Amino acid sequence: MRILIYGAGVLGSFYAAKLAEGGLDVSILARGQRLSDIRRHGIVLEEMRGGRVTTTHVRTVEQLAPEDAYDLVLVFMRASQVPGILPFLASNEHTPSVVFLGNNAAGPGEMVEALGPERVLMGFGGTGGVRDGHVVRHLAGSGRRGAPIVIGELDGRTTPRLRRIAETLGKAGVEVSFSPNIEAYLKTHVALVSPLANAIYMAGGDNHRLARTRDAVVLCIRAIREGFKVLRAVDVPIEPSYLKAFEWVPEPVLAFLLGRLMDTEFAAIGVAGHANVARDEFRKLAEDFEALARAAAVPTPAIQSLSRYIDPDFPVSADGSSDLAMDWGSVCIGLAALAGVLFVSWLRRSERE
């Protein structure tokens, strides 16, 4: 299988290196300084955990010409950049499968209109990272079955094409899982990461500052919950289902857990690292999700409040601000329910005695 990685950012570089290391026929499309760096240094990856550094030389191309023939194109571009590359992908009719791997709140309509429904698949990469000069620092570990990719057909079927892609990438140690509703998966992901990025902006781009700024954490949790309400109102299920925990876990508990998570190197690279270089993407995601909210007629005050901070000129929150009162009602209800269960258990035990 002849594969083109379209985009040489963190994810494109990471997967191009992994596929090349696995012996696959892979090329990476890059331009400008990034193209020069890859040709001069190769793709240099550094693991966040352990600091292991690898260098992989990958074939480079500067464009996708109409006559080029690939069996598979994996597109790793920001949501704000995808519209600009669609004409190049559309003019090439020799590639049967194009997988768009990235944040998407608007759905596949634009891609389908440009390429046709039979060529378009969607998905999401399974790692994150930052670029430091020509070096990519990433979150994936060194295990063979690391950094899984989630992909899906637009109609939700598990097709022979999906199985071929999974089998091929699996030979290079890249695990592929299938989503029966990839559009819902991607929209749920945006409902989660867009508030996280905007909360990072609210805290001046610093995840550690976010961790100690309760107002930003609380707004983030409320914005995620509003986003899930929007999705349910437009009949989009929450995928994967374990994220439904954001809807029922008490706000103070979520605030504690999210604060702890934000005070880590994982958050510095996986959340703040991407957010701070991709305001254009998160601006587009906010606009696309706002369109969903309008269609759902669901109030989103927390989302709107956080979205203001995408503008780099908007004043950031005071470090450590904690003016917002948290919702302790759900905690009280939970404790009352637990007390009721314990009381009933005590009564039954007393009756037996």
C-alpha positions in Angstrom: 0.0 0.0 0.0 1.4 3.4 -1.0 0.7 6.0 1.6 0.9 9.8 1.7 0.9 11.7 5.0 -0.5 15.1 4.1 0.8 17.6 6.7 4.1 17.6 8.6 3.1 18.9 12.0 3.3 16.9 15.2 0.9 14.2 14.3 1.8 13.9 10.6 5.5 13.7 11.5 4.9 11.2 14.3 2.9 8.8 12.1 5.1 9.2 9.1 8.1 8.1 11.1 6.2 5.2 12.7 5.0 3.9 9.4 8.4 4.3 7.7 10.0 2.5 10.7 7.5 -0.3 10.1 8.7 -0.8 6.5 5.7 0.8 4.8 5.9 2.7 1.6 5.2 6.2 3.0 5.8 9.8 1.9 5.2 13.0 3.8 4.0 16.3 2.3 5.8 19.2 3.8 6.7 22.8 2.8 9.0 25.6 3.8 11.2 25.3 6.8 9.6 22.0 7.9 10.5 20.5 4.5 14.0 21.7 4.9 14.3 20.3 8.5 13.0 16.9 7.5 15.3 16.6 4.5 18.3 17.8 6.6 17.6 16.0 10.0 15.0 13.4 9.2 12.0 13.2 11.5 13.3 13.4 15.0 11.0 12.2 17.7 11.5 12.5 21.5 9.3 10.7 23.9 7.9 12.8 26.8 8.2 9.8 29.1 11.7 8.6 29.3 13.3 11.0 26.7 14.0 8.3 24.1 15.0 10.0 20.8 14.7 8.4 17.4 15.5 9.7 13.9 13.7 8.4 10.8 14.3 9.4 7.3 11.1 9.6 5.3 10.6 10.3 1.6 9.3 13.9 1.2 7.1 15.6 -1.4 6.2 19.3 -1.8 2.8 18.8 -3.4 0.0 16.4 -4.4 -0.1 16.5 -8.1 -3.2 15.5 -10.1 -1.4 12.5 -11.6 0.1 11.2 -8.3 -1.3 7.8 -7.3 -1.5 6.7 -3.6 -3.6 3.9 -2.1 -4.2 6.0 1.0 -3.9 9.6 2.0 -3.8 10.4 5.7 -4.6 14.1 6.3 -3.2 15.6 9.5 -4.1 19.3 9.2 -5.9 21.7 11.5 -9.6 22.2 11.0 -8.9 25.8 9.9 -6.4 24.6 7.2 -8.5 21.8 5.7 -10.6 24.0 3.4 -7.5 25.3 1.7 -6.2 21.9 0.7 -9.5 20.4 -0.6 -8.9 21.7 -4.1 -5.6 19.8 -4.3 -7.1 16.6 -3.0 -10.1 16.9 -5.3 -7.9 17.4 -8.4 -6.2 14.1 -7.7 -8.6 11.4 -8.7 -6.2 8.5 -8.4 -6.4 8.0 -4.6 -9.5 6.1 -3.6 -9.3 6.7 0.2 -8.6 10.0 2.0 -8.8 9.9 5.8 -9.2 13.3 7.5 -7.6 12.9 11.0 -8.3 15.9 13.2 -10.7 18.1 15.1 -14.0 18.5 13.3 -17.3 20.1 14.7 -18.9 20.8 11.3 -19.2 17.3 10.0 -18.0 15.9 6.6 -20.1 18.0 4.3 -17.3 20.2 2.9 -15.0 17.2 2.3 -17.8 15.2 0.7 -18.7 18.0 -1.6 -15.1 18.3 -2.8 -14.1 14.6 -3.1 -17.3 12.7 -3.2 -18.7 10.4 -0.4 -16.9 7.3 -1.6 -13.4 8.7 -1.0 -13.9 10.3 2.4 -13.2 8.8 5.8 -12.8 10.6 9.1 -10.8 9.9 12.2 -8.5 11.1 15.0 -4.9 10.5 15.9 -4.0 8.9 19.2 -1.2 11.1 20.5 -0.2 14.7 21.0 2.9 16.8 21.3 4.8 19.9 20.4 7.5 20.9 18.0 10.8 22.3 19.4 12.7 23.4 16.4 13.1 20.3 14.2 12.4 17.9 17.1 8.8 16.6 17.8 8.2 15.9 21.5 5.3 13.5 21.8 3.2 11.8 24.4 3.1 8.2 23.0 5.1 5.6 24.8 7.7 3.2 23.3 5.4 0.2 23.2 4.8 -1.4 19.8 1.1 -1.0 20.0 1.1 2.7 20.9 -0.6 5.8 19.6 -3.9 4.2 18.3 -5.8 5.9 15.5 -9.7 5.9 15.5 -11.3 5.9 12.0 -14.7 5.3 10.6 -16.7 5.2 7.4 -19.3 8.0 7.1 -22.1 5.5 7.2 -20.8 3.6 10.2 -20.1 0.3 8.4 -17.0 -1.8 9.1 -15.9 -2.2 5.5 -13.2 -4.3 3.9 -11.5 -0.9 3.2 -11.3 -0.2 6.9 -10.0 -3.6 7.7 -7.3 -3.3 5.0 -6.2 0.1 6.4 -6.1 -1.3 10.0 -4.1 -4.4 8.8 -1.6 -2.3 6.9 -1.0 0.2 9.7 -0.9 -2.5 12.2 2.1 -4.1 10.5 4.0 -0.9 11.5 2.8 -1.1 15.1 0.1 1.5 14.8 -3.2 0.3 16.3 -6.4 1.2 14.5 -9.8 1.1 16.0 -13.1 1.6 14.3 -15.9 4.0 15.3 -19.5 3.2 14.3 -20.3 6.9 14.5 -17.1 8.8 13.7 -19.0 12.1 13.3 -20.4 11.8 16.8 -16.9 10.8 18.1 -15.3 13.9 16.6 -18.1 16.3 17.7 -17.9 15.0 21.3 -14.1 15.5 21.2 -14.6 19.1 20.2 -17.2 19.6 22.9 -14.4 18.5 25.3 -11.2 20.0 24.0 -12.6 23.4 22.8 -13.5 24.4 26.4 -10.1 23.1 27.6 -8.2 25.2 25.1 -10.3 28.3 25.8 -9.7 27.8 29.6 -6.0 27.6 28.8 -6.3 31.0 27.0 -8.3 32.4 30.0 -5.3 31.4 32.2 -2.8 33.2 29.9 -1.8 30.1 28.0 -0.4 28.4 31.1 -1.9 25.0 32.1 -0.3 25.3 35.6 -1.9 28.7 36.1 -5.2 27.1 34.9 -4.9 24.4 37.6 -4.8 27.0 40.4 -7.5 29.3 38.8 -10.8 27.8 40.0 -13.0 30.1 38.0 -11.4 28.9 34.7 -11.7 25.3 35.8 -15.4 25.7 36.8 -16.2 27.5 33.5 -14.5 24.8 31.6 -16.6 22.0 33.2 -19.8 24.0 32.7 -18.9 24.6 29.0 -18.2 20.9 28.5 -21.6 20.0 30.0 -23.3 22.7 27.8 -21.6 21.2 24.8 -22.9 17.7 25.6 -26.4 19.2 26.0 -26.1 20.7 22.5 -25.1 17.4 21.0 -28.0 15.6 22.6 -30.4 18.2 21.4 -29.3 17.6 17.8 -29.4 13.8 18.2 -25.6 13.4 18.3 -24.7 10.7 20.9 -21.8 11.2 23.3 -18.9 9.0 22.0 -17.1 7.3 23.5 -19.7 6.7 26.1 -17.4 6.9 29.2 -17.3 10.7 28.6 -20.9 10.8 29.8 -19.3 10.9 33.3 -19.0 14.7 32.8 -22.8 14.9 32.9 -23.3 13.3 36.3 -20.1 13.5 38.3 -20.5 16.4 40.8 -18.9 19.7 39.8 -16.6 20.0 42.8 -15.2 16.5 42.1 -14.7 17.3 38.5 -13.0 20.6 39.4 -10.6 18.8 41.7 -9.7 16.1 39.1 -9.4 18.6 36.2 -7.2 20.9 38.4 -4.9 18.0 39.1 -4.7 16.9 35.5 -3.9 20.4 34.3 -1.0 20.6 36.7 1.0 18.0 34.8 3.5 17.8 32.0 0.9 15.8 30.0 -1.3 18.9 30.0 1.6 21.2 29.2 2.3 19.2 26.0 -1.0 17.6 25.1 -3.3 20.5 25.9 -1.5 23.8 26.3 1.2 23.0 23.8 -1.4 22.5 21.0 -3.7 25.3 22.1 -1.0 27.9 22.2 0.0 27.4 18.6 -3.5 26.7 17.2 -5.7 29.7 18.1 -6.9 29.7 14.4 -8.1 26.2 14.7 -9.9 26.7 18.0 -11.5 29.9 16.7 -13.0 27.8 13.8 -14.0 25.0 16.1 -15.8 27.6 18.4 -17.6 29.0 15.3 -18.7 25.6 14.1 -19.9 24.5 17.5 -21.8 27.8 17.9 -23.7 26.9 14.8 -24.7 23.6 16.3 -25.8 25.4 19.5 -28.0 27.8 17.5 -29.6 24.8 15.7 -30.2 23.1 19.0 -31.5 26.3 20.7 -29.6 25.4 23.8 -28.3 28.3 26.0 -24.5 28.2 26.3 -23.4 31.0 28.6 -20.2 29.2 29.8 -19.1 28.4 26.3 -19.7 32.0 25.2 -17.8 33.3 28.2 -14.8 31.1 27.6 -14.8 31.8 23.8 -13.9 35.4 24.4 -10.5 34.4 25.5 -9.6 33.0 22.0 -8.9 36.7 21.2 -5.3 37.2 22.3 -6.1 40.8 23.2 -8.9 39.9 25.6 -7.7 40.3 29.3 -6.9 37.0 30.9 -8.3 36.0 34.3 -6.5 36.9 37.5 -4.2 34.2 38.6 -5.9 32.1 41.2 -9.3 33.8 40.9 -12.1 31.8 42.6 -15.2 34.1 42.5 -17.6 31.6 40.9 -19.5 29.5 43.4 -19.4 25.8 42.7 -22.5 23.7 42.6 -22.5 21.6 45.7 -26.1 20.5 45.3 -25.2 17.3 43.5 -22.7 16.4 46.2 -25.3 16.8 48.8 -27.8 14.7 46.9 -25.1 12.0 46.4 -24.2 12.0 50.1 -27.9 11.8 51.1 -28.4 8.9 48.7 -25.4 7.2 50.2 -26.6 7.8 53.7 -30.0 6.4 52.7 -28.4 3.2 51.4 -26.3 2.8 54.5 -29.3 3.4 56.8 -31.4 0.8 54.9 -28.5 -1.7 55.1 -28.2 -1.1 58.8 -31.9 -1.6 59.4 -31.9 -4.9 57.5 -28.8 -6.1 59.4 -30.5 -5.1 62.7 -33.7 -7.1 61.7 -31.6 -10.2 61.0 -29.9 -9.9 64.4 
